[in-house]
């Protein structure tokens, strides 16, 4: 049994929660699911241009955990863009 999971600080509220390639019916697409943690990590690092230590503090997590969350988000977004998949943001934690 591992350690209990800490509650992350999530302050982002995306206006859109679904993205898909134009001109392709949704029924023909596979989906990549991003968590709110991953969206928050992308926003802090890529949009707010903060360093990882500041990002980790804002999310109430360690720097190594923040790095894992960010790496996962980058992989999912890259996979969706390069393989033509839809992106769904999962709002519940």
C-alpha positions in Angstrom: 0.0 0.0 0.0 1.5 3.3 -1.1 1.4 6.7 0.4 -1.9 8.6 0.2 -2.2 10.9 -2.8 -1.8 14.6 -2.0 -4.5 17.0 -3.2 -3.0 19.0 -6.0 -3.8 22.7 -6.5 -5.7 23.1 -9.7 -6.7 26.6 -10.7 -7.2 26.3 -14.4 -10.7 26.1 -15.9 -10.4 25.5 -19.7 -13.1 27.0 -21.9 -13.1 24.0 -24.2 -12.8 20.4 -23.1 -12.7 18.6 -26.4 -10.5 19.1 -29.5 -10.5 17.1 -32.7 -9.0 17.3 -36.2 -11.2 19.2 -38.6 -13.0 17.3 -41.2 -12.8 13.9 -39.5 -16.0 12.5 -37.9 -15.6 11.9 -34.2 -16.7 8.3 -34.6 -13.6 7.6 -36.7 -11.2 9.1 -34.1 -9.4 7.6 -31.1 -9.3 9.9 -28.1 -6.4 11.0 -25.8 -7.6 12.0 -22.3 -5.8 14.8 -20.5 -6.4 15.2 -16.7 -6.9 18.6 -15.1 -3.4 18.1 -13.4 -1.9 17.8 -16.9 -3.7 20.9 -18.2 -2.6 22.8 -15.1 1.0 21.7 -15.7 0.9 22.8 -19.4 -0.5 26.1 -18.4 2.0 26.9 -15.7 5.1 25.7 -17.7 4.2 26.6 -21.3 1.8 29.5 -21.1 2.9 31.2 -17.8 6.6 30.3 -18.6 7.4 29.5 -15.0 10.3 27.3 -13.9 9.6 23.8 -12.7 10.2 24.6 -9.0 7.7 27.5 -9.1 5.2 25.3 -11.0 5.6 22.5 -8.5 5.0 24.9 -5.6 1.9 26.3 -7.2 0.5 22.8 -7.8 1.4 21.7 -4.2 3.6 18.8 -5.4 7.3 17.9 -5.7 9.4 18.9 -8.6 9.9 15.3 -9.7 6.1 14.7 -9.6 5.5 17.9 -11.5 8.0 16.7 -14.2 6.2 13.4 -14.5 2.8 15.1 -14.9 4.2 17.6 -17.5 6.0 14.8 -19.5 2.7 12.8 -19.6 0.8 15.9 -20.9 3.4 16.6 -23.6 3.4 13.0 -24.8 -0.4 12.9 -25.0 -0.7 16.2 -26.8 2.1 15.2 -29.2 0.5 11.8 -29.9 -2.9 13.5 -30.6 -1.4 16.0 -33.0 0.9 13.6 -34.8 -1.5 10.7 -35.0 -4.6 12.7 -35.7 -6.4 11.8 -32.4 -9.0 13.8 -30.5 -8.1 15.4 -27.1 -10.6 15.2 -24.3 -10.1 17.0 -21.0 -11.4 15.0 -18.0 -12.7 17.5 -15.5 -13.2 15.2 -12.5 -10.3 14.3 -10.3 
